[in-house]
Amino acid sequence: MNEGSVTVLLGFTQAIALTMSVAFLVYVYVIIVPYLRHKPAPPGDASGFDWHFLVPCRDEEAVIGDTVRYLRTTFPQAHVWVIDDDSEDRTAEVVGSLRRGHSAARNYLHLVQRRRPTARTGKGDALNAAYQELKAWVGRHAELHRQIVVVVDADGRPAPNCLAVCSGAALFGDERIGAVQIDVRMSNRGVAQSGRTGWRRWLGTMLVRMQDLEFRTAIAAIQKSRGYTGTISMGGNGQFARLSALDSIAGDAAQPWRGSLLEDFELGVHLLTEGWRTGFTMDTHVDQEGLYSLRRFLVQRTRWGQGTMQCARYVRRIWDSQHLSTLGAAEMLYYLAQPWLQLVGTIVYPIPIILLLAKAVADPAWVWHWFTGGAWILFAIYGSFWLLPFLAWGPIYQVKCLRSWNILRGLGMGFAYALYIYTFYITSWRALFRLVRGRNGWSKTFARSIVRSAAERRFSMGAIP
Amino acid sequence: MSVTDVAVPRPLSHRLLIGLLIAVAVGLVLGHLAYQTAEVSLAGALLHLFSSSGVYVAAGQQTVYFGLGSARPLGLTMTPECTSAFLLVPLIVVGALLIGLRPRIAGRVVLSLGVAAVVLIVVNQVRILTMAALVGWLGTDRGYYWGHTMVGSVVSVFGGAIALVLFVWLATRQGRTG
């Protein structure tokens, strides 16, 4: 490659890198402002709705008892539908014994039993099975717009105020709202993994902390800003949906959840393009267990990345929809483009650095003169581009979520979060390789019962209200 | 609530427009030297307006000399790293994509591309003028040192941000009908 070509390549990659960096800086600024201005909304009357918790389970005997007991105690007016996806452990037995324990439990606790070969085919299929049983149970004449379905993980702990908050005037109090996503927190934040010592223990604790930070700041801010674009998306845990909304997208197969690896996002796309609105609230939350293992975390994020790539098939549907504004469609396109932009980034960002290193080897004196002659300022500026959009969330998390003014610790967490985010450059490539090879099957990150130590395992076979 | 979405056909005129935009993007990459020459000529004309000392444009070398006849003459060469040509390329590609996805916003996308392009071109000229002003104020070495790196980068970033915001806002404004 001659010098002219190198200069053009350098100029072109710098321009792409600058555009992507500036776009991301503007995006982060745009999402931070509404997040920081958030004010809690008044709750509504939960008794105006019937609530149905759907709890998909695959080999969850270690946690399902406590979860059912929590849900029944905290929300006595709500129905709990445990979906046993042909578990190989005693999940179904635990639920069965809880049902036998008390007469009221029989009316409010339901077991949806799935069997292979139709079982263990994905969370979406499990939820569809529960949806079909729920539909049959409520009957044809029920007021479907008053029936609210809540998807909760087997170790999920929705906050006690979640039903009242979701009944608020801006959420299910508004009949146009088809689904609501609530904030997600990590229940094991600040809790070290037992059985681990030294740096592995520290790394695991930090990884969980980063997941908590990510969900409670960056993801919450993205969702909050989507309120303006009308594109709030659904998550896998703490997902509330009106039964009438699910009905409208279920089709002849009675399957509102579809088959991609990102079935929660897919649900949101179908609802939005059907004309429903979606809501998000930070006024309540669901606690879930964060992953301690970096390997499992990378597997989870690879699955999310691959799922996002799969959802590229909805781009045309989104843009053709009469219900989505251009800004909303552009926001969803930007979201769906993220793993692809990360792939572009791993190619574009290093090129100027590689060319500079090559120049430094060939002519170190010139490079030194150039660097000390002012280029170091460029490094500082572009380095801050890479860091600032992530660094900012550390102090925000510290102040807004942990209610602490230890800004130094917040900055430390911001640096850690920047490193955490850069793992996505790895997972996007892994996702692409899986996509190219046609490897679309995943055993989802049902890591809880595997990673949980024996000391943490608890059974709950007692009666429930 | 159940309005069925119908795939919108892409008319020939929009496909031609998309082809034209892609051709412009490719043209900017392949013909960047001609674009740089035009940019440096514009910079020369602007420096003539704002400077009392001599200005000379060496179009063949994409270089503008200013401060001629003063104690601080300097020549600035418009390189591929400094030109606004490559900053326009991603915007044009995104614009073509938007028109392909939602043909009814074609007019607004073209308008937004025009506005963003003008902003980027103006920002690059402001960068050159700032550099010239700093050289006149701080001297050749210090003026170029700060003008080419710190101030130049800040101008580029803020200018790029303004261009992007305008592009997105103008292309996507208006209600649900597009």
Contacts between the chains, C-beta under 8 A, distances in Angstrom:
chain1	res1	chain2	res2	distance
A	7	B	79	6.3
A	7	B	80	5.1
A	7	B	81	7.1
A	8	B	29	7.9
A	8	B	32	6.8
A	8	B	80	4.8
A	10	B	80	6.9
A	10	B	81	5.9
A	11	B	32	7.7
A	11	B	79	6.7
A	11	B	80	2.9
A	11	B	81	4.4
A	11	B	82	7.7
A	11	B	83	6.7
A	11	B	86	5.5
A	12	B	29	6.9
A	12	B	80	7.0
A	12	B	86	4.9
A	12	B	89	7.6
A	14	B	81	5.7
A	14	B	86	7.6
A	15	B	86	3.4
A	15	B	87	4.9
A	15	B	89	6.9
A	15	B	90	7.3
A	16	B	86	7.5
A	16	B	89	7.9
A	16	B	90	6.0
A	18	B	87	7.0
A	18	B	156	6.9
A	18	B	157	7.7
A	18	B	160	6.2
A	19	B	87	6.3
A	19	B	90	4.7
A	19	B	91	7.6
A	19	B	160	6.7
A	19	B	164	7.5
A	20	B	90	8.0
A	22	B	157	5.9
A	22	B	160	4.3
A	22	B	161	5.2
A	22	B	164	6.1
A	23	B	164	5.6
A	25	B	157	7.7
A	25	B	161	6.9
A	26	B	161	5.2
A	26	B	164	5.9
A	26	B	165	6.1
A	248	B	1	5.8
A	248	B	2	5.6
A	273	B	5	6.0
A	274	B	1	6.5
A	274	B	2	6.4
A	274	B	3	7.7
A	275	B	1	4.9
A	275	B	2	7.2
A	275	B	3	5.7
A	276	B	1	6.7
A	315	B	101	6.9
A	316	B	7	7.0
A	316	B	101	7.4
A	317	B	5	6.5
A	319	B	101	3.8
A	319	B	102	5.0
A	320	B	5	5.2
A	320	B	6	7.2
A	320	B	7	5.5
A	320	B	8	5.4
A	320	B	102	8.0
A	321	B	5	5.1
A	322	B	3	6.3
A	322	B	5	6.6
A	322	B	176	7.1
A	322	B	177	7.6
A	323	B	3	7.1
A	323	B	5	8.0
A	323	B	176	6.7
A	324	B	176	7.2
A	325	B	172	7.2
A	325	B	174	8.0
A	325	B	175	6.5
A	325	B	176	5.0
A	325	B	178	7.7
A	326	B	98	7.9
A	326	B	102	6.2
A	326	B	105	5.7
A	326	B	171	7.0
A	326	B	172	4.1
A	326	B	173	8.0
A	326	B	174	7.4
A	326	B	178	5.6
A	327	B	168	7.7
A	327	B	172	4.0
A	327	B	173	7.6
A	329	B	101	7.3
A	329	B	102	6.9
A	330	B	98	7.4
A	330	B	168	6.9
A	330	B	171	7.8
A	330	B	172	5.4
A	333	B	101	7.5
A	373	B	145	6.6
A	374	B	144	7.9
A	374	B	145	4.5
A	374	B	146	7.4
A	374	B	148	6.3
A	374	B	149	4.0
A	374	B	150	7.7
A	375	B	149	6.6
A	377	B	149	4.1
A	377	B	150	4.9
A	377	B	153	7.2
A	378	B	149	5.4
A	378	B	153	6.1
A	381	B	150	7.6
A	381	B	153	4.8
A	381	B	154	7.7
A	381	B	157	7.5
A	385	B	157	8.0
